[in-house]
Amino acid sequence: MFFDRRELDPILRVYGRMVASGEWRDYSILGHADWAEFAVFRRHGDAPAYRIEKRPALANRQGAWAVIGPAGQILKRGRDLAQVLRVFEGRRFSVVE
């Protein structure tokens, strides 16, 4: 499983905006047998700050797309990628300990 170009475009737009603001510095793309993941990092070598996952098996239930936070919590899930990526608009995230 992997992302196609139509899916990567909006993800990379959000990534570019966050890099320009100094929030994110690195990313990785993983393709597994059943799902794909785009992970973003605040610093190289850290654990992922956020993960954008595509799980087609969940498309008819909860939606194939999910944004997952640093502690593994699901911040947004849905069927439309653009709607799910709106979680990054208009607010700054901070880690609560």
QUIMOCOR-V472384 format. One record per backbone hydrogen bond with DSSP energy under -0.5 kcal/mol. CO is the residue of the C=O (numbers start at 0). NH is the residue of the N-H. Records with the same first field share a line. If there is no record, write none. Layout:
# QUIMOCOR-V472384
CO = NH ; NH
This chain:
# QUIMOCOR-V472384
3 = 6 ; 7
4 = 8
5 = 9
6 = 10
7 = 11
8 = 12
9 = 13
10 = 14
11 = 15
12 = 16
13 = 17
14 = 18
15 = 19
16 = 20
17 = 22 ; 23
18 = 21
25 = 40
27 = 38
29 = 31 ; 36
34 = 31
35 = 53
36 = 29 ; 38
37 = 51
38 = 27
39 = 48 ; 49
40 = 24 ; 25
42 = 45
49 = 39
50 = 52 ; 67
51 = 37
52 = 54 ; 65
53 = 35
54 = 57
55 = 58
57 = 60 ; 62
63 = 54
64 = 77
65 = 52 ; 67
66 = 74 ; 75
67 = 50
68 = 71
72 = 68 ; 74
75 = 66
77 = 64
78 = 80
79 = 83
80 = 84
81 = 85
82 = 85
83 = 86
84 = 87
85 = 88
94 = 96
